[in-house]
Amino acid sequence: MAAIRKAGTAGGTKAPVPKRGPARRAPKRSGRPPKELAGEVDERVLDAARKIFLDHGFAGASVDEIAQAARSGKQTIYARFRNKRDLFTAVVTRDVASRITQSGSMVPTGATIEERLVGVGTFILQGALDPDRIGLMRLAIAETHRFPDLASSVSQTAHDLSTEVVARLFGDMAQSGELRTLSAFASDRLAVTARYFLNLVVVPLILRSLFEKDLSVLRGEIGPHVARNVAFFLAACRNSGIRK
């Protein structure tokens, strides 16, 4: 019986199997990143925008340059912010909020209540008088004529959040010691007391920083300014004539 050979063989040897090309990869999907990466992308865009705005001002900054600095596409930015104005608003608001939130994480220390209150005021002002942060605030004010609601929105955010943070700090401090006996530090009055403290101790130097060029001079005044105004603030609280 004749031997049957497989097609494509000769002399009993197998024909070589042709090599396959590299496996084709599925095309990458475009669009928004996974949820676990979205926050990182947002922060990268805002960090890049902050630097470009500080370097070139609002008018001189371009979304193209921000996208390049953020290592992202313009479509990524426009998927999150409608325009450059919204991006700038987000940058300034985040900067103000992060600075105030950092103040809320501090633990006041000191042998006396005066020392602890001085520590609160000093900590807030040292963070607030950062040159870049003041630079962003100046930019926001400079754009008021074109975007009337921008500066007011940032100001309201700073007002509300700083009042909330300082009121919470005062609430913790009033759990024991002298503050517990003062009516100004009763739970239902903490927000008002916190606002008085900020208006007296913190706001004056921040207002000056928006107009005075040399911030190093203002930073050198923080210690004496805070000590002097804390003494006035606490004297008013002690001499209100009403105790719990």
C-alpha positions as CSV (number, residue, x, y, z in Angstrom):
1,M,0.0,0.0,0.0
2,A,1.5,3.3,-1.1
3,A,2.5,5.6,1.7
4,I,0.4,8.7,1.9
5,R,2.4,11.8,2.6
6,K,1.1,15.0,4.0
7,A,0.7,17.8,1.5
8,G,3.6,20.2,1.6
9,T,6.2,17.6,2.8
10,A,9.1,16.1,1.0
11,G,11.3,13.2,2.1
12,G,9.2,12.7,5.2
13,T,10.1,16.1,6.6
14,K,7.6,18.7,7.7
15,A,7.3,21.9,5.7
16,P,8.4,25.0,7.7
17,V,5.6,26.9,9.5
18,P,5.5,30.5,8.4
19,K,6.3,33.0,11.1
20,R,3.5,35.1,12.3
21,G,3.9,38.9,12.6
22,P,3.6,40.7,15.9
23,A,0.2,40.5,17.5
24,R,-1.9,43.5,16.9
25,R,-2.8,45.5,19.9
26,A,-6.2,46.8,20.6
27,P,-6.4,50.6,19.9
28,K,-6.1,52.8,23.0
29,R,-9.3,54.4,24.1
30,S,-9.3,58.1,24.3
31,G,-11.4,60.3,26.5
32,R,-11.4,60.8,30.3
33,P,-8.9,58.8,32.4
34,P,-10.0,56.1,34.8
35,K,-11.6,57.4,38.0
36,E,-8.5,56.5,40.1
37,L,-6.4,58.8,37.8
38,A,-8.8,61.6,37.3
39,G,-7.9,63.4,40.5
40,E,-4.2,63.3,39.6
41,V,-4.9,64.8,36.2
42,D,-7.0,67.6,37.7
43,E,-4.2,68.5,40.1
44,R,-1.6,68.4,37.4
45,V,-3.7,70.7,35.2
46,L,-4.3,73.2,38.1
47,D,-0.6,73.1,39.2
48,A,0.4,73.9,35.6
49,A,-2.2,76.6,35.2
50,R,-1.1,78.2,38.5
51,K,2.5,78.5,37.3
52,I,1.6,79.8,33.8
53,F,-0.8,82.4,35.3
54,L,1.8,83.6,37.8
55,D,4.5,83.8,35.0
56,H,2.4,85.5,32.3
57,G,-0.7,86.9,34.0
58,F,-4.2,86.1,32.9
59,A,-4.1,87.8,29.5
60,G,-0.7,86.4,28.6
61,A,-1.5,82.8,29.6
62,S,-2.7,80.4,26.9
63,V,-4.5,77.1,27.2
64,D,-2.0,75.6,24.8
65,E,0.9,76.5,27.1
66,I,-1.0,75.2,30.1
67,A,-1.8,72.0,28.3
68,Q,1.9,71.5,27.4
69,A,3.1,72.3,31.0
70,A,0.5,69.8,32.3
71,R,1.5,67.1,29.8
72,S,-2.1,66.8,28.7
73,G,-4.2,67.7,25.7
74,K,-6.4,70.8,25.4
75,Q,-9.4,68.5,25.2
76,T,-8.6,67.3,28.7
77,I,-8.7,70.8,30.0
78,Y,-11.8,71.8,28.2
79,A,-13.5,68.6,29.4
80,R,-13.1,70.1,32.9
81,F,-13.3,73.9,32.4
82,R,-15.4,75.7,29.9
83,N,-12.8,78.4,29.3
84,K,-9.6,80.1,30.6
85,R,-11.7,82.2,33.0
86,D,-13.2,79.1,34.7
87,L,-9.7,77.5,34.9
88,F,-8.3,80.7,36.5
89,T,-11.2,80.8,39.0
90,A,-10.5,77.2,40.0
91,V,-6.8,77.9,40.4
92,V,-7.4,80.9,42.7
93,T,-10.2,79.2,44.7
94,R,-8.2,76.1,45.3
95,D,-5.2,78.1,46.4
96,V,-7.3,80.1,48.9
97,A,-9.1,77.0,50.2
98,S,-5.9,74.9,50.6
99,R,-4.2,77.7,52.5
100,I,-7.1,78.1,54.9
101,T,-7.6,74.3,55.3
102,Q,-3.9,74.0,56.3
103,S,-4.6,76.4,59.1
104,G,-7.3,74.2,60.4
105,S,-4.9,71.3,60.8
106,M,-2.7,73.2,63.3
107,V,-2.7,72.4,67.0
108,P,-2.3,75.6,69.0
109,T,0.4,75.4,71.7
110,G,1.6,77.7,74.5
111,A,1.5,78.0,78.2
112,T,-1.2,80.7,78.1
113,I,-4.3,81.4,76.1
114,E,-2.6,84.5,74.7
115,E,0.3,82.4,73.4
116,R,-2.1,79.9,71.8
117,L,-4.1,82.7,70.1
118,V,-0.8,84.3,68.9
119,G,0.2,81.0,67.4
120,V,-3.1,80.8,65.5
121,G,-2.8,84.3,64.0
122,T,0.9,83.8,63.2
123,F,0.4,80.5,61.4
124,I,-2.4,81.9,59.3
125,L,-0.5,85.0,58.3
126,Q,2.7,83.2,57.5
127,G,0.8,81.0,55.0
128,A,-1.3,83.9,53.6
129,L,1.6,86.2,52.9
130,D,3.3,83.7,50.5
131,P,4.4,85.7,47.4
132,D,2.7,83.3,45.0
133,R,-0.6,83.3,46.9
134,I,-0.6,87.1,47.0
135,G,0.3,87.2,43.3
136,L,-2.8,85.2,42.5
137,M,-5.0,87.4,44.6
138,R,-3.6,90.5,42.8
139,L,-4.3,88.9,39.4
140,A,-7.9,88.2,40.5
141,I,-8.4,91.8,41.6
142,A,-6.8,93.0,38.3
143,E,-9.4,91.1,36.3
144,T,-12.4,92.5,38.2
145,H,-13.3,94.9,35.5
146,R,-13.7,92.1,33.0
147,F,-15.0,89.4,35.4
148,P,-16.9,91.3,38.1
149,D,-17.9,88.2,40.0
150,L,-14.4,86.6,40.1
151,A,-12.9,88.6,42.9
152,S,-16.1,88.6,44.9
153,S,-16.5,84.9,44.5
154,V,-12.9,84.3,45.8
155,S,-13.4,86.8,48.6
156,Q,-16.7,85.1,49.7
157,T,-15.0,81.7,49.7
158,A,-12.1,83.0,51.8
159,H,-14.5,84.7,54.2
160,D,-16.7,81.7,54.8
161,L,-14.0,79.0,54.9
162,S,-11.7,81.0,57.2
163,T,-14.6,81.8,59.6
164,E,-15.5,78.1,59.7
165,V,-11.9,76.9,60.3
166,V,-11.1,79.4,63.0
167,A,-14.4,78.8,64.8
168,R,-13.6,75.1,64.9
169,L,-10.1,75.9,66.3
170,F,-11.7,78.1,69.0
171,G,-14.2,75.4,69.8
172,D,-11.5,72.9,70.5
173,M,-9.5,75.5,72.6
174,A,-12.7,76.3,74.6
175,Q,-13.1,72.8,75.8
176,S,-10.9,73.6,78.8
177,G,-9.2,76.5,80.5
178,E,-10.1,80.2,80.6
179,L,-11.9,80.3,77.2
180,R,-14.5,77.9,78.5
181,T,-15.7,80.7,80.9
182,L,-16.0,83.5,78.4
183,S,-19.3,84.0,76.7
184,A,-17.6,85.0,73.4
185,F,-16.5,81.4,73.1
186,A,-19.9,79.8,73.7
187,S,-20.8,77.4,70.9
188,D,-23.5,79.6,69.5
189,R,-21.1,82.6,69.3
190,L,-18.0,81.0,67.9
191,A,-18.5,82.1,64.3
192,V,-18.9,85.7,65.3
193,T,-15.9,85.6,67.6
194,A,-13.8,84.0,64.9
195,R,-14.8,86.7,62.4
196,Y,-13.8,89.4,64.9
197,F,-10.4,87.7,65.4
198,L,-9.8,87.4,61.7
199,N,-10.8,91.0,61.0
200,L,-8.6,92.3,63.7
201,V,-5.5,90.0,63.5
202,V,-5.3,88.6,60.0
203,V,-7.2,90.8,57.5
204,P,-5.2,94.1,57.9
205,L,-1.9,92.6,56.8
206,I,-3.5,90.7,54.0
207,L,-5.0,94.0,52.7
208,R,-1.7,95.7,52.9
209,S,0.0,92.9,51.0
210,L,-2.2,93.4,48.0
211,F,-0.8,96.9,47.6
212,E,2.7,96.9,49.1
213,K,5.4,95.4,46.9
214,D,7.9,94.2,49.4
215,L,6.2,91.3,51.2
216,S,9.4,90.6,53.3
217,V,8.8,93.8,55.2
218,L,5.2,92.7,56.0
219,R,6.4,89.3,57.0
220,G,8.8,90.9,59.5
221,E,5.8,92.7,61.1
222,I,3.8,89.5,61.7
223,G,5.0,88.8,65.2
224,P,4.5,92.3,66.7
225,H,1.3,92.9,64.8
226,V,-0.3,89.6,66.0
227,A,0.8,89.9,69.6
228,R,-0.5,93.5,69.8
229,N,-3.9,92.7,68.2
230,V,-4.4,89.4,70.1
231,A,-4.0,91.3,73.4
232,F,-6.6,93.8,72.3
233,F,-9.0,91.0,71.1
234,L,-8.6,89.0,74.3
235,A,-9.1,92.1,76.5
236,A,-12.4,92.7,74.7
237,C,-13.5,89.1,75.2
238,R,-12.6,89.2,78.9
239,N,-14.3,92.6,79.6
240,S,-17.5,92.0,77.8
241,G,-19.2,91.8,81.2
242,I,-20.9,88.5,80.4
243,R,-19.7,85.2,81.4
244,K,-21.2,81.7,80.9
